[in-house]
Amino acid sequence: MNSSLHHHATTSDVSERPAARAEPEHERAAIAALGHELRALVDATVRTAASPETLHRVTDQVRSLTRQLTGRRRACAEIPSVDEFPGGVRMYSPVTGAGSPLAPPMRVTPADGGVAGTCVLGTAHEGPPGYGHGGMSAMLLDELMGWACAAAGTPGMTVSLQLRYHRPVPLETPLRVFAQVTGVEDRKTSVGGVITTEDDHSTVLVAADGVFVSPDPDRARALFPSLPET
């Protein structure tokens, strides 16, 4: 279930934001820098042919680094202080989060009556040799279809997602994910999405149809108890 209520981040310049945002922006920059290096480490880890001795040495070094991340730890379901939920930045999203070691990360912009995301999958996202795992395609589409709902003013959560895999999704190749709302009925929003390469938008690699539902306020409060009072 995709918590797609959060999507549709703003792109206003940092200098135009209130002074109170300076500290979160500084923290986001540090989180993004660490995320970048962790993604490089993950890529090196899944590609290395280093000796067992080297792997054991690096394991000890990584363990030592992990111990340096001291202090309070965020509880499960607690919204990070650097996030804007709902309606904005998600620093640790496994799809778009600049601070996530798991994310490609995908960059999202408005496009053609919907939203488009661009990213490159690496070896850490591999399924068949040289191609992305099918579950990664589903995650990319689910995420972007949630953004499409929010961009259309009907944010919701995934209740149905059907995929059709036409061609394998290549690794280390710029990809384009596109999604747009195809219908709205009460609290249900229908969305379509596709994955192509950046170089060839006409050849569909994976296509999806989904249904998203906007929870009523009481249900939203039950699902997300950390939401601030409005």
C-alpha positions in Angstrom: 0.0 0.0 0.0 1.6 3.2 -1.2 1.2 6.2 1.2 0.8 8.5 -1.8 -0.8 11.2 0.2 2.6 12.8 0.5 3.4 13.6 -3.1 3.8 16.7 -5.2 6.8 18.4 -3.7 7.3 22.1 -4.3 10.4 23.5 -6.2 10.5 27.0 -4.8 14.0 28.5 -4.3 15.5 28.1 -0.8 16.1 31.8 -0.6 12.4 32.5 -0.9 11.4 30.3 2.0 11.1 31.5 5.6 14.2 31.8 7.7 12.9 28.9 9.8 13.5 26.6 6.8 17.3 27.3 6.7 18.1 24.6 9.3 16.0 21.8 7.7 17.5 22.6 4.3 21.0 22.4 5.8 20.0 19.0 7.3 18.5 17.8 4.0 21.8 18.7 2.2 23.7 16.6 4.7 21.2 13.7 4.4 21.4 13.8 0.6 25.2 13.8 0.7 25.3 10.7 2.9 22.6 9.0 0.8 24.7 9.6 -2.3 27.8 8.0 -0.8 25.8 5.1 0.6 24.3 4.4 -2.9 27.9 4.4 -4.2 28.8 1.9 -1.4 25.9 -0.3 -2.2 26.8 -0.3 -5.9 30.4 -1.2 -5.1 29.2 -3.9 -2.7 27.1 -5.7 -5.3 29.7 -5.4 -8.0 32.9 -6.2 -6.2 35.0 -9.3 -6.8 37.3 -8.4 -3.8 38.9 -11.2 -1.7 37.2 -12.5 1.4 40.0 -10.8 3.4 39.1 -7.5 1.9 35.4 -8.0 2.5 36.0 -8.9 6.2 38.1 -5.7 6.6 35.5 -3.5 5.0 32.8 -5.2 7.1 34.6 -4.1 10.2 35.0 -0.5 8.9 31.3 -0.3 8.0 30.4 -1.6 11.4 32.5 1.1 13.0 30.8 3.7 10.8 27.3 2.5 11.8 28.2 3.0 15.5 28.9 6.6 14.8 25.2 7.2 14.0 24.4 7.8 17.6 21.7 9.6 19.4 17.9 9.3 19.2 16.5 7.1 16.5 13.2 7.8 14.7 10.4 5.5 15.7 8.5 3.4 13.2 5.7 5.6 11.6 7.3 8.8 13.0 7.5 11.4 10.3 11.1 12.7 9.8 11.5 16.3 10.8 13.0 17.0 7.4 10.0 15.7 5.5 6.9 17.5 4.4 4.1 15.0 4.9 1.6 15.2 3.4 2.3 17.2 0.3 6.1 17.5 -0.1 9.6 16.2 0.4 10.3 12.6 1.5 14.0 12.4 2.1 14.0 8.6 2.8 11.6 7.4 0.1 12.9 4.2 -1.5 12.0 5.7 -4.9 12.6 9.4 -4.8 14.5 10.0 -1.5 17.9 11.6 -1.9 18.8 10.2 1.5 17.8 6.7 0.8 20.6 4.1 -0.1 17.8 2.1 -1.8 16.4 4.7 -4.1 17.5 5.3 -7.8 16.5 8.2 -6.8 13.8 9.2 -9.2 13.3 12.9 -10.1 9.7 13.9 -10.7 8.4 16.8 -12.8 5.0 17.8 -14.4 4.6 16.6 -18.0 2.0 16.1 -20.6 -1.1 16.3 -18.4 0.5 14.1 -15.8 3.9 13.6 -14.1 7.2 12.1 -15.4 10.0 10.6 -13.4 13.5 10.0 -14.6 16.0 7.6 -13.0 18.7 5.0 -13.7 18.5 1.6 -12.1 21.8 0.0 -11.0 23.1 -3.5 -10.3 21.5 -3.3 -6.8 18.1 -3.3 -8.5 18.9 -6.3 -10.8 16.5 -9.1 -11.4 17.5 -11.0 -14.6 21.2 -10.4 -15.4 21.5 -6.9 -16.9 17.8 -5.9 -16.3 15.8 -4.5 -13.4 13.8 -6.6 -11.0 10.1 -6.7 -11.8 9.3 -5.5 -8.3 11.4 -2.4 -8.9 9.2 -1.5 -12.0 6.1 -2.0 -9.8 7.6 0.3 -7.1 8.5 3.0 -9.6 5.1 3.0 -11.2 3.2 2.8 -7.9 5.1 5.8 -6.6 4.7 8.0 -9.7 1.0 7.1 -10.0 0.6 8.4 -6.5 2.3 11.6 -7.5 -0.1 11.9 -10.4 -3.1 11.6 -8.1 -1.7 14.4 -5.9 -0.9 16.6 -8.9 -4.5 16.2 -10.0 -5.8 17.2 -6.6 -7.0 13.8 -5.6 -4.2 12.3 -3.3 -4.9 8.8 -2.3 -3.5 5.4 -1.4 -3.1 2.4 -3.7 -5.8 -0.2 -3.5 -5.2 -1.9 -6.9 -2.2 -2.1 -9.2 -2.0 -4.2 -12.3 1.1 -4.4 -14.4 2.0 -5.7 -17.9 5.6 -6.5 -18.6 6.2 -6.0 -22.3 10.0 -5.9 -22.4 12.8 -6.1 -19.8 13.9 -2.9 -18.2 17.6 -2.3 -18.8 20.0 -1.3 -16.0 22.4 1.6 -16.2 20.1 3.2 -18.8 18.2 6.5 -18.3 14.5 5.6 -17.8 11.3 7.6 -18.0 8.3 6.8 -15.9 5.1 8.6 -16.8 1.7 8.6 -15.1 -1.6 10.4 -15.4 -5.1 10.3 -13.9 -7.6 8.6 -16.3 -10.8 9.0 -14.2 -12.2 10.1 -10.8 -15.3 8.6 -9.1 -16.1 9.8 -5.6 -13.0 9.0 -3.6 -11.6 6.6 -6.2 -9.0 7.8 -8.7 -7.9 5.7 -11.7 -4.4 6.1 -13.0 -2.4 4.8 -15.9 1.4 4.6 -16.1 4.3 3.4 -18.3 8.0 2.9 -18.2 10.1 3.7 -21.3 13.7 4.7 -21.8 14.5 8.4 -22.0 15.7 7.9 -25.6 12.5 6.1 -26.8 9.2 7.2 -25.3 7.2 5.2 -27.8 8.4 1.8 -26.8 6.7 0.7 -23.6 8.7 -1.6 -21.4 6.1 -1.9 -18.5 2.5 -0.5 -18.3 0.3 -0.3 -15.3 -3.3 0.6 -14.3 -4.1 1.5 -10.7 -6.9 2.6 -8.4 -6.2 5.0 -5.6 -8.6 5.9 -2.8 -8.5 9.1 -0.7 -9.2 8.1 2.9 -11.7 10.2 4.9 -10.1 12.4 7.7 -10.8 10.0 10.5 -9.3 7.1 8.5 -6.2 9.2 7.6 -5.7 10.1 11.3 -5.9 6.4 12.2 -3.4 5.5 9.5 -1.0 8.4 10.2 -1.1 9.2 13.9 2.0 11.4 13.6 0.3 13.9 11.3 0.3 17.3 12.9 -3.1 18.7 14.0 -4.7 21.0 11.4 
